[in-house]
Amino acid sequence: MRDRALFLAMTCALAACRGDNAEPQSQQMDASSSDTGTGDPSVSSASESGVDGSSSSSGDDTDSASTGDDAHSGQFAYVTTRERGGPMRQQRVRYRHDAPPELELLHPDDARDWTATAELGDGSLVLVSVSAEGTTVWAVPGDGDALGEPSEIAHAAGPDGLSALQPIPGATAIAYVDVGEANAYRVDFDDVDDPVTAIVATDVVLAAPVSPDGDVMLVQRSPVPGGGVAHWQRARLEAPGGVEAIAFAPSIGDTFAGYTADGSGVWLTTFDSAAIANGDDLYFAALHGDPLAPPVRVNDLVTDPAERLVPCYGDTVSAAAGAASYVVGNLATGESRRYLARIVDATPQPVELVASGRGESDFECHWAADGTWMTYGGGDASNATLELLMVAGGEAQGSETLVPWPLGDEPFRFVAGDADGILLLRRVEDSDFAELWRVPLTDGVPGEPQPLVEASGDGAPRRLGVEAGVSPSSPPIAGAISYRGKYGDGEAVWLARTGAGVIEQISDEDPSAVVQPGSISPDGGFVTYVIWDEQTASGELRVRDRMLSGPSIHVAEGVLGERFATVP
């Protein structure tokens, strides 16, 4: 069960995996001497494939996988394996439509645990290994196709290893935290003489993603001088050696919510531990000033200082939209209002969207990956709805109702969405099952919600177990997501598309098999999933080629995590 939980952690796509609702933040990896390790981050999604293994094609639902040269040149993926209690391994898989999958071991076949792989923009790789001597970072030269031999570039002594290892955008470099030393470091792969530089000298306990411009790594340090709550501090990656705290009162704790798209600022949500009844606040802090300007409490720009944020169940910030959406409420009166705030000249500019009167909450708030829309729920118990707000340039362009939410109905839950449609999960009343529904989008205008039905079935909705592997906020890859759903007396891996009203079966095993969704290639040509064996605690990775007919194909045994390459 322990390794299966690790596989799920590696392969499920959550908001935490990819920043604020799949915004293009830097990848992060943890590498420690724990025997479970922490593998490379993964994207859980799948593309379409027919029930019999052939590519799906049915009227307007024509398969959209690439059939040009790119589809035949191969797709790379990275796989973390551990077979029969042996050490962890990092392997690269090349998937091609005209040949079986090819596995390539990325490091020496030794007794070390090789726990993580990261890609750099120039086609080279970063590997992490763990042994009794400590944790080592390795550079693997490459051009996006052929790879050279790994060479040691940094080392952390002791058993605690590294955390928050992530590529630095715009540079052939990485940043990480040495857990044992509680220090943060930058490693420049182009600097052969002195590649490792200390970013922060002491007491680092937590690190946020590197900013999109590659200039800043936010860190928290403990203990806090004089007591109080630890605050985020700016560490300059281009000029290492000093940090500067974002100034909050000692009792206020701040939580990272997301960067602006250009990395010039950061959104933070806060909580005052000395005034629990006052609730949350939303702040914006510019990151390029010297010294840092005080953070701006967004609530103060348009509301009574006594009002606070209503807790948001979903996403507050979209880097792609350059905006944040939030609700402020007054605990004394029950009144609440929704705002959309965009950044103009390094300052938030909130605009009121909804004055809902009494009792609005902030649930199912999710941004599209490209920042062109967001969903939110609101209203009182007798008139609640799930709304779609269209956004352009950080400004609201109008809203439409997706689904009503009347009192007593089982509510819908956001799953995924793109320009073609939005997928919602709805629990079937008085049962342990749920159904996927789709709301089509045409130029941003939602159509009629409909339950998804099986492509080769009788037209009835295909039910899921309530705890099935549908990942809320997962961005669709090639317009699709994968999940576990009911199949006979068991479950199978299925595909749901934002642009079609049908689902398709991906796995072709007996219903008694324990299967987990895997991932999807960026071109939509390959879909993976894992068959899990509880007795041996090992997973078999299989792939379905959606351009070819026939059964799925074996790829590897002992799989703990896998993901397709994000760098071409």
VEXDREN-2710 file (C-alpha; in Angstrom, 1 decimal):
% VEXDREN-2710
k/r/px/py/pz
1/MET/0.0/0.0/0.0
2/ARG/2.9/2.3/0.8
3/ASP/4.4/2.1/-2.8
4/ARG/0.9/2.4/-4.3
5/ALA/0.3/5.6/-2.4
6/LEU/3.6/6.9/-3.7
7/PHE/2.6/6.0/-7.2
8/LEU/-0.7/8.0/-6.7
9/ALA/1.2/10.9/-5.3
10/MET/3.6/10.9/-8.3
11/THR/0.9/10.5/-11.0
12/CYS/-2.2/12.5/-9.8
13/ALA/-2.4/16.0/-11.2
14/LEU/-3.3/18.4/-8.5
15/ALA/-3.2/22.2/-8.1
16/ALA/-0.2/21.6/-5.9
17/CYS/1.6/19.8/-8.7
18/ARG/1.4/22.6/-11.2
19/GLY/1.0/25.8/-9.3
20/ASP/-2.2/27.7/-9.4
21/ASN/-4.4/25.6/-11.6
22/ALA/-1.8/24.5/-14.0
23/GLU/-0.1/27.9/-14.5
24/PRO/3.3/27.4/-16.0
25/GLN/5.3/27.4/-12.8
26/SER/8.7/25.7/-12.4
27/GLN/8.7/22.0/-11.6
28/GLN/9.6/21.0/-8.1
29/MET/11.1/17.8/-6.8
30/ASP/12.0/16.4/-3.4
31/ALA/14.8/14.0/-3.0
32/SER/15.6/12.4/0.3
33/SER/17.0/9.2/1.8
34/SER/13.6/7.9/2.7
35/ASP/13.2/4.5/1.1
36/THR/10.0/5.7/-0.5
37/GLY/11.9/8.6/-2.1
38/THR/10.1/11.4/-3.9
39/GLY/10.0/10.9/-7.6
40/ASP/9.6/13.4/-10.4
41/PRO/6.4/15.4/-10.7
42/SER/3.8/13.9/-12.9
43/VAL/0.8/15.0/-15.0
44/SER/-2.3/12.7/-14.7
45/SER/-4.3/12.8/-17.9
46/ALA/-5.1/10.7/-20.9
47/SER/-6.1/11.0/-24.5
48/GLU/-8.8/9.2/-26.4
49/SER/-8.7/5.6/-27.5
50/GLY/-11.4/3.2/-28.6
51/VAL/-12.6/0.4/-26.5
52/ASP/-11.0/-2.1/-28.7
53/GLY/-7.7/-0.2/-28.8
54/SER/-8.3/1.6/-32.1
55/SER/-8.3/5.3/-32.4
56/SER/-11.8/6.8/-31.9
57/SER/-13.6/8.2/-34.8
58/SER/-17.3/8.9/-34.8
59/GLY/-18.8/11.8/-36.8
60/ASP/-18.0/15.1/-35.2
61/ASP/-15.8/13.3/-32.6
62/THR/-13.1/12.6/-35.1
63/ASP/-9.8/11.7/-33.4
64/SER/-7.5/14.8/-33.4
65/ALA/-4.1/13.1/-32.7
66/SER/-1.3/14.4/-34.8
67/THR/-0.5/12.4/-37.9
68/GLY/2.3/14.5/-39.3
69/ASP/6.1/14.1/-38.9
70/ASP/6.0/15.0/-35.2
71/ALA/3.7/12.0/-34.4
72/HIS/6.3/9.6/-35.9
73/SER/9.5/11.2/-34.5
74/GLY/8.8/9.9/-31.0
75/GLN/7.6/11.1/-27.6
76/PHE/9.8/10.9/-24.5
77/ALA/8.6/10.0/-21.0
78/TYR/10.4/9.6/-17.7
79/VAL/9.7/6.6/-15.4
80/THR/10.6/5.9/-11.8
81/THR/10.8/2.2/-11.0
82/ARG/11.7/-0.1/-8.1
83/GLU/11.6/-3.8/-8.8
84/ARG/11.6/-6.6/-6.1
85/GLY/12.7/-4.3/-3.3
86/GLY/15.8/-3.1/-5.2
87/PRO/17.0/0.5/-5.6
88/MET/14.9/3.2/-7.3
89/ARG/15.7/3.7/-11.0
90/GLN/15.2/6.6/-13.5
91/GLN/14.5/5.5/-17.0
92/ARG/13.5/7.3/-20.2
93/VAL/11.0/5.8/-22.6
94/ARG/10.8/6.7/-26.3
95/TYR/7.3/6.1/-27.7
96/ARG/6.9/5.8/-31.4
97/HIS/4.0/4.7/-33.6
98/ASP/6.2/2.5/-35.8
99/ALA/8.1/0.7/-33.1
100/PRO/7.7/-0.8/-29.6
101/PRO/8.5/1.4/-26.6
102/GLU/12.3/1.7/-25.9
103/LEU/13.6/1.9/-22.3
104/GLU/16.9/3.7/-21.5
105/LEU/18.5/3.6/-18.0
106/LEU/19.7/7.2/-17.3
107/HIS/22.4/6.4/-14.8
108/PRO/24.9/3.7/-13.7
109/ASP/23.2/0.5/-12.5
110/ASP/24.4/0.6/-8.9
111/ALA/23.0/0.4/-5.3
112/ARG/22.0/4.0/-5.0
113/ASP/18.4/5.1/-5.1
114/TRP/18.0/7.4/-8.1
115/THR/14.9/9.4/-7.0
116/ALA/14.2/12.1/-9.5
117/THR/14.6/13.5/-13.0
118/ALA/14.1/17.1/-14.2
119/GLU/14.5/18.6/-17.6
120/LEU/16.4/21.8/-18.6
121/GLY/15.4/23.9/-21.5
122/ASP/18.5/22.9/-23.6
123/GLY/17.6/19.2/-23.7
124/SER/19.9/18.2/-20.8
125/LEU/18.6/16.5/-17.6
126/VAL/19.1/16.7/-13.9
127/LEU/19.2/13.5/-11.8
128/VAL/19.2/13.0/-8.0
129/SER/20.6/10.0/-6.2
130/VAL/20.5/9.1/-2.6
131/SER/22.9/6.8/-0.7
132/ALA/24.4/6.4/2.8
133/GLU/26.9/9.1/1.9
134/GLY/24.1/11.7/1.2
135/THR/22.2/13.1/-1.8
136/THR/23.9/14.0/-5.1
137/VAL/22.8/16.1/-8.0
138/TRP/24.0/15.0/-11.4
139/ALA/24.1/16.7/-14.8
140/VAL/23.2/14.7/-17.9
141/PRO/24.2/16.5/-21.1
142/GLY/21.8/16.2/-24.0
143/ASP/20.2/17.8/-27.1
144/GLY/16.7/16.6/-26.5
145/ASP/17.4/13.2/-28.2
146/ALA/20.8/11.7/-27.4
147/LEU/22.1/11.8/-23.8
148/GLY/25.6/11.8/-22.4
149/GLU/27.0/10.3/-19.2
150/PRO/25.9/11.8/-15.9
151/SER/28.5/13.8/-13.9
152/GLU/28.3/14.9/-10.3
153/ILE/27.6/18.6/-9.9
154/ALA/26.5/19.1/-6.2
155/HIS/26.3/17.0/-3.1
156/ALA/24.4/17.3/0.2
157/ALA/25.9/15.3/3.1
158/GLY/23.8/13.5/5.6
159/PRO/20.5/11.6/5.4
160/ASP/18.0/14.4/4.9
161/GLY/18.8/15.2/1.3
162/LEU/17.3/17.9/-0.8
163/SER/13.9/19.6/-1.2
164/ALA/12.3/22.0/-3.6
165/LEU/14.7/21.2/-6.4
166/GLN/13.5/23.0/-9.5
167/PRO/14.9/24.4/-12.8
168/ILE/15.4/28.2/-13.0
169/PRO/13.5/29.6/-16.0
170/GLY/15.7/31.3/-18.6
171/ALA/18.9/29.7/-17.4
172/THR/20.7/26.3/-17.5
173/ALA/20.5/26.2/-13.7
174/ILE/18.6/24.8/-10.8
175/ALA/17.8/25.9/-7.3
176/TYR/17.3/23.6/-4.3
177/VAL/17.3/23.5/-0.5
178/ASP/19.8/21.4/1.4
179/VAL/17.5/20.0/4.2
180/GLY/20.3/19.0/6.5
181/GLU/22.1/22.4/6.3
182/ALA/18.8/24.4/6.0
183/ASN/20.4/26.4/3.2
184/ALA/19.2/27.2/-0.3
185/TYR/21.6/26.9/-3.3
186/ARG/21.8/27.7/-7.0
187/VAL/23.7/25.4/-9.4
188/ASP/24.8/26.8/-12.8
189/PHE/25.5/24.0/-15.2
190/ASP/27.4/26.3/-17.6
191/ASP/29.9/27.2/-14.9
192/VAL/32.3/24.3/-14.9
193/ASP/34.7/25.9/-12.3
194/ASP/32.4/27.0/-9.5
195/PRO/28.8/25.9/-10.3
196/VAL/27.3/26.0/-6.8
197/THR/26.3/29.3/-5.1
198/ALA/24.6/29.8/-1.7
199/ILE/21.3/31.7/-2.2
200/VAL/20.4/31.8/1.5
201/ALA/23.0/31.0/4.2
202/THR/20.9/29.7/7.1
203/ASP/17.6/28.5/8.6
204/VAL/15.6/27.8/5.4
205/VAL/12.7/25.5/6.2
206/LEU/10.4/26.0/3.2
207/ALA/10.7/27.2/-0.4
208/ALA/8.1/28.3/-3.0
209/PRO/8.4/27.8/-6.7
210/VAL/11.0/30.0/-8.5
211/SER/9.4/33.0/-10.1
212/PRO/8.5/32.8/-13.8
213/ASP/11.3/35.3/-14.7
214/GLY/13.9/33.2/-12.8
215/ASP/14.9/36.2/-10.5
216/VAL/13.4/35.2/-7.2
217/MET/13.0/32.2/-4.9
218/LEU/10.7/32.8/-2.0
219/VAL/11.8/31.1/1.2
220/GLN/10.7/30.8/4.8
221/ARG/13.2/30.7/7.7
222/SER/12.9/29.5/11.3
223/PRO/13.3/30.3/14.1
224/VAL/11.8/33.8/13.7
225/PRO/13.9/36.5/15.4
226/GLY/11.8/37.9/18.3
227/GLY/9.2/35.2/17.8
228/GLY/6.0/35.4/15.8
229/VAL/5.0/33.6/12.5
230/ALA/7.5/32.8/9.8
231/HIS/7.0/35.0/6.7
232/TRP/8.0/34.6/3.1
233/GLN/11.4/36.2/2.2
234/ARG/12.7/37.2/-1.2
235/ALA/16.0/35.5/-2.2
236/ARG/17.5/37.0/-5.3
237/LEU/18.8/34.3/-7.7
238/GLU/20.7/36.6/-9.9
239/ALA/22.5/38.2/-6.9
240/PRO/22.7/35.5/-4.2
241/GLY/23.7/36.1/-0.6
242/GLY/20.9/38.1/1.0
243/VAL/17.2/37.9/1.7
244/GLU/14.5/40.4/2.6
245/ALA/11.3/39.6/4.3
246/ILE/7.9/40.7/3.0
247/ALA/6.8/42.9/5.8
248/PHE/3.8/41.7/7.9
249/ALA/2.9/42.0/11.5
250/PRO/4.5/39.3/13.7
251/SER/1.2/37.5/14.2
252/ILE/0.2/37.4/10.5
253/GLY/1.0/34.2/8.7
254/ASP/1.2/34.3/4.9
255/THR/0.5/31.6/2.3
256/PHE/1.9/31.6/-1.2
257/ALA/-1.0/31.9/-3.7
258/GLY/0.8/32.6/-7.0
259/TYR/3.1/34.8/-9.0
260/THR/2.2/37.3/-11.8
261/ALA/3.0/35.9/-15.2
262/ASP/6.1/38.1/-15.5
263/GLY/7.3/37.3/-12.0
264/SER/7.3/40.9/-10.9
265/GLY/4.9/40.3/-8.0
266/VAL/3.3/37.6/-5.8
267/TRP/-0.2/37.1/-4.4
268/LEU/-0.4/36.0/-0.7
269/THR/-3.3/35.0/1.5
270/THR/-2.8/35.8/5.2
271/PHE/-4.3/34.9/8.5
272/ASP/-3.9/36.9/11.7
273/SER/-3.3/34.4/14.5
274/ALA/-4.0/37.1/17.1
275/ALA/-7.5/37.8/15.7
276/ILE/-9.0/34.5/14.6
277/ALA/-12.5/36.0/14.1
278/ASN/-11.3/38.4/11.4
279/GLY/-10.6/35.6/8.9
280/ASP/-8.4/35.8/5.8
281/ASP/-6.9/38.6/3.7
282/LEU/-5.5/38.9/0.2
283/TYR/-2.2/40.8/-0.3
284/PHE/-0.1/41.7/-3.3
285/ALA/3.7/42.2/-3.0
286/ALA/5.9/43.6/-5.7
287/LEU/9.2/41.7/-5.9
288/HIS/11.4/43.9/-8.0
289/GLY/11.8/46.9/-5.7
290/ASP/14.9/47.6/-3.7
291/PRO/14.1/47.6/-0.9
292/LEU/10.8/45.8/-1.1
293/ALA/7.7/48.0/-0.8
294/PRO/5.2/47.0/1.9
295/PRO/2.6/44.5/0.6
296/VAL/-0.8/45.9/-0.4
297/ARG/-3.9/44.5/1.4
298/VAL/-6.3/44.2/-1.6
299/ASN/-9.3/44.3/0.7
300/ASP/-8.4/47.8/1.8
301/LEU/-8.6/49.2/-1.7
302/VAL/-12.4/48.8/-2.0
303/THR/-13.9/47.6/1.3
304/ASP/-14.3/48.3/4.9
305/PRO/-11.1/47.2/6.8
306/ALA/-13.3/45.2/9.1
307/GLU/-14.3/42.9/6.3
308/ARG/-12.3/39.8/5.4
309/LEU/-12.0/37.3/2.6
310/VAL/-14.5/34.5/2.5
311/PRO/-12.4/31.3/2.4
312/CYS/-12.0/30.2/-1.2
313/TYR/-12.5/26.5/-2.1
314/GLY/-10.4/26.4/-5.3
315/ASP/-8.1/28.9/-7.0
316/THR/-7.8/32.6/-6.2
317/VAL/-5.1/33.6/-8.6
318/SER/-4.4/33.2/-12.3
319/ALA/-1.0/34.1/-13.5
320/ALA/-2.1/33.8/-17.2
321/ALA/-5.0/36.2/-16.6
322/GLY/-2.9/38.5/-14.5
323/ALA/-5.7/38.7/-11.9
324/ALA/-7.2/37.3/-8.7
325/SER/-10.9/36.8/-7.9
326/TYR/-12.1/36.8/-4.4
327/VAL/-15.1/37.4/-2.1
328/VAL/-15.2/39.7/0.9
329/GLY/-17.7/39.3/3.6
330/ASN/-18.9/40.9/6.8
331/LEU/-19.4/38.4/9.6
332/ALA/-21.8/40.8/11.4
333/THR/-24.2/41.5/8.5
334/GLY/-23.7/38.4/6.3
335/GLU/-23.2/40.6/3.3
336/SER/-20.6/39.7/0.7
337/ARG/-19.3/40.9/-2.7
338/ARG/-17.1/39.4/-5.4
339/TYR/-14.2/41.2/-7.0
340/LEU/-11.7/40.7/-9.8
341/ALA/-8.4/42.4/-9.2
342/ARG/-5.8/42.9/-12.0
343/ILE/-2.3/44.4/-11.7
344/VAL/-1.8/47.9/-13.2
345/ASP/1.6/49.5/-12.7
346/ALA/2.5/47.1/-9.9
347/THR/-0.7/47.9/-8.0
348/PRO/-3.9/45.8/-7.7
349/GLN/-7.0/47.4/-9.3
350/PRO/-10.1/45.6/-7.9
351/VAL/-13.5/45.8/-9.7
352/GLU/-16.7/44.7/-8.1
353/LEU/-18.4/41.9/-10.0
354/VAL/-21.2/40.6/-7.9
355/ALA/-23.0/42.2/-4.9
356/SER/-24.8/39.1/-3.8
357/GLY/-26.5/40.3/-0.6
358/ARG/-26.5/37.9/2.2
359/GLY/-24.8/34.5/2.6
360/GLU/-22.5/34.1/-0.4
361/SER/-19.7/31.6/-0.1
362/ASP/-16.7/31.1/-2.4
363/PHE/-16.8/27.6/-3.7
364/GLU/-15.7/25.8/-6.9
365/CYS/-13.5/28.7/-7.9
366/HIS/-11.3/27.5/-10.7
367/TRP/-9.3/29.3/-13.5
368/ALA/-8.8/28.1/-17.0
369/ALA/-5.1/27.4/-17.7
370/ASP/-5.0/30.2/-20.2
371/GLY/-6.8/32.7/-17.9
372/THR/-9.7/33.3/-20.3
373/TRP/-12.4/32.1/-17.8
374/MET/-13.1/31.1/-14.3
375/THR/-15.9/29.2/-12.5
376/TYR/-17.3/30.2/-9.2
377/GLY/-20.3/29.3/-7.1
378/GLY/-22.4/31.7/-5.0
379/GLY/-25.8/32.9/-3.9
380/ASP/-27.8/31.8/-0.9
381/ALA/-29.1/28.3/-0.2
382/SER/-32.3/28.8/-2.2
383/ASN/-30.7/30.3/-5.3
384/ALA/-27.2/29.0/-5.6
385/THR/-25.6/28.5/-9.0
386/LEU/-22.2/27.6/-10.6
387/GLU/-21.2/30.6/-12.8
388/LEU/-18.7/31.0/-15.7
389/LEU/-16.9/34.4/-15.8
390/MET/-15.2/35.3/-19.1
391/VAL/-12.0/37.3/-18.7
392/ALA/-9.7/39.1/-21.1
393/GLY/-6.6/41.1/-20.1
394/GLY/-7.5/40.6/-16.5
395/GLU/-10.9/42.3/-17.0
396/ALA/-14.3/40.7/-16.7
397/GLN/-16.2/40.3/-19.9
398/GLY/-19.5/39.0/-18.5
399/SER/-20.8/35.8/-16.8
400/GLU/-23.1/32.9/-17.6
401/THR/-24.7/30.3/-15.4
402/LEU/-23.3/26.8/-15.9
403/VAL/-25.6/24.8/-13.7
404/PRO/-28.1/25.6/-11.0
405/TRP/-27.4/24.4/-7.5
406/PRO/-30.8/24.3/-5.7
407/LEU/-31.1/23.3/-2.1
408/GLY/-31.3/19.6/-1.6
409/ASP/-29.6/18.6/-4.9
410/GLU/-26.3/16.8/-5.0
411/PRO/-23.9/19.6/-6.0
412/PHE/-21.6/19.5/-9.0
413/ARG/-17.8/19.6/-8.6
414/PHE/-15.4/21.1/-11.1
415/VAL/-13.0/18.6/-12.7
416/ALA/-11.4/20.2/-15.7
417/GLY/-12.0/22.5/-18.6
418/ASP/-10.6/24.3/-21.6
419/ALA/-12.0/26.3/-24.6
420/ASP/-14.1/23.3/-25.8
421/GLY/-16.0/22.6/-22.6
422/ILE/-16.0/22.0/-18.8
423/LEU/-16.2/18.7/-17.1
424/LEU/-18.1/18.4/-13.8
425/LEU/-18.6/15.6/-11.3
426/ARG/-22.0/15.0/-9.8
427/ARG/-22.8/12.5/-7.1
428/VAL/-25.8/10.3/-7.9
429/GLU/-28.4/10.9/-5.2
430/ASP/-28.7/8.2/-2.5
431/SER/-25.8/6.1/-3.9
432/ASP/-22.1/5.6/-3.7
433/PHE/-21.6/6.5/-7.4
434/ALA/-21.0/9.7/-9.3
435/GLU/-21.3/10.8/-13.0
436/LEU/-19.2/13.0/-15.2
437/TRP/-21.1/15.8/-16.9
438/ARG/-20.0/18.1/-19.7
439/VAL/-20.9/21.7/-20.3
440/PRO/-19.9/22.6/-23.9
441/LEU/-18.4/26.0/-24.6
442/THR/-18.9/27.9/-27.9
443/ASP/-16.9/31.2/-28.0
444/GLY/-17.2/31.3/-24.2
445/VAL/-20.9/30.7/-24.1
446/PRO/-21.9/27.6/-22.2
447/GLY/-24.4/25.1/-23.6
448/GLU/-26.7/22.6/-22.0
449/PRO/-25.1/20.4/-19.3
450/GLN/-25.3/16.7/-20.2
451/PRO/-24.0/13.5/-18.6
452/LEU/-21.2/11.8/-20.5
453/VAL/-22.2/8.4/-22.0
454/GLU/-20.0/5.4/-23.1
455/ALA/-19.1/5.6/-26.8
456/SER/-19.9/1.9/-27.5
457/GLY/-22.6/1.6/-24.8
458/ASP/-26.4/1.8/-24.6
459/GLY/-26.5/5.6/-24.1
460/ALA/-26.7/5.4/-20.3
461/PRO/-24.2/7.5/-18.2
462/ARG/-21.2/5.5/-17.1
463/ARG/-21.0/5.7/-13.3
464/LEU/-17.8/6.2/-11.2
465/GLY/-17.1/5.2/-7.7
466/VAL/-17.4/8.3/-5.5
467/GLU/-13.7/8.0/-4.6
468/ALA/-12.7/7.3/-8.2
469/GLY/-9.5/8.9/-9.5
470/VAL/-10.9/12.1/-11.0
471/SER/-8.5/14.9/-10.1
472/PRO/-10.3/18.2/-9.6
473/SER/-8.5/21.1/-11.3
474/SER/-6.6/18.8/-13.7
475/PRO/-5.9/20.7/-16.9
476/PRO/-6.9/18.7/-19.9
477/ILE/-4.0/17.4/-22.1
478/ALA/-4.9/17.3/-25.8
479/GLY/-8.5/18.1/-24.7
480/ALA/-8.9/15.0/-22.4
481/ILE/-8.5/13.6/-18.9
482/SER/-8.4/10.1/-17.7
483/TYR/-9.9/8.6/-14.5
484/ARG/-11.1/5.3/-12.9
485/GLY/-14.7/4.4/-13.4
486/LYS/-17.0/1.5/-12.9
487/TYR/-16.5/-1.5/-15.2
488/GLY/-18.5/-4.7/-14.6
489/ASP/-17.8/-5.6/-10.9
490/GLY/-14.6/-3.6/-10.9
491/GLU/-13.2/-0.4/-12.4
492/ALA/-11.3/0.5/-15.6
493/VAL/-9.4/3.6/-16.8
494/TRP/-11.6/5.8/-18.9
495/LEU/-11.2/8.9/-21.0
496/ALA/-13.4/12.0/-21.0
497/ARG/-13.0/14.8/-23.5
498/THR/-14.0/18.4/-23.1
499/GLY/-15.0/18.5/-26.8
500/ALA/-17.2/15.4/-26.9
501/GLY/-20.2/14.0/-25.1
502/VAL/-18.8/10.4/-24.8
503/ILE/-16.3/8.6/-22.7
504/GLU/-14.0/5.8/-23.9
505/GLN/-12.4/2.8/-22.2
506/ILE/-8.6/3.0/-22.1
507/SER/-7.5/-0.1/-20.1
508/ASP/-8.3/-3.5/-21.5
509/GLU/-7.8/-5.7/-18.4
510/ASP/-10.2/-7.9/-16.5
511/PRO/-12.5/-5.7/-14.3
512/SER/-10.9/-7.3/-11.2
513/ALA/-7.6/-5.7/-12.0
514/VAL/-6.5/-2.7/-9.9
515/VAL/-5.8/0.1/-12.5
516/GLN/-4.6/3.7/-12.1
517/PRO/-4.7/6.5/-14.7
518/GLY/-1.3/7.4/-16.0
519/SER/-0.5/10.3/-18.3
520/ILE/-0.8/11.5/-21.9
521/SER/1.8/12.6/-24.5
522/PRO/1.7/16.3/-25.4
523/ASP/0.6/15.5/-28.9
524/GLY/-2.2/13.3/-27.7
525/GLY/-0.8/10.2/-29.4
526/PHE/-0.1/8.0/-26.4
527/VAL/-2.0/7.2/-23.3
528/THR/-0.5/5.3/-20.3
529/TYR/-2.0/3.5/-17.2
530/VAL/-0.7/1.2/-14.5
531/ILE/-1.9/-2.2/-13.4
532/TRP/-1.3/-2.4/-9.6
533/ASP/-0.5/-5.7/-7.8
534/GLU/-1.3/-5.3/-4.1
535/GLN/0.4/-8.6/-3.2
536/THR/3.8/-7.7/-4.8
537/ALA/3.4/-3.9/-4.3
538/SER/4.5/-3.3/-7.9
539/GLY/2.9/-1.6/-10.9
540/GLU/3.0/-2.6/-14.6
541/LEU/3.1/0.4/-16.9
542/ARG/1.2/0.0/-20.1
543/VAL/0.6/2.3/-23.1
544/ARG/-2.1/2.6/-25.6
545/ASP/-1.2/4.0/-29.0
546/ARG/-4.3/5.8/-30.1
547/MET/-3.2/5.8/-33.8
548/LEU/-3.0/2.0/-34.0
549/SER/-5.5/-0.8/-33.4
550/GLY/-4.8/-3.6/-31.1
551/PRO/-4.3/-4.1/-27.3
552/SER/-2.3/-1.9/-25.0
553/ILE/1.5/-2.6/-24.8
554/HIS/3.7/-3.5/-21.8
555/VAL/6.3/-0.8/-21.0
556/ALA/7.9/-1.5/-17.6
557/GLU/7.5/-3.3/-14.3
558/GLY/7.8/-1.9/-10.7
559/VAL/6.6/1.6/-11.7
560/LEU/6.3/4.2/-9.0
561/GLY/5.7/7.3/-11.1
562/GLU/5.9/8.4/-14.7
563/ARG/5.3/11.5/-16.8
564/PHE/5.8/12.6/-20.4
565/ALA/8.6/15.1/-21.2
566/THR/7.6/18.7/-21.1
567/VAL/10.6/20.0/-23.0
568/PRO/10.6/19.2/-26.7
END
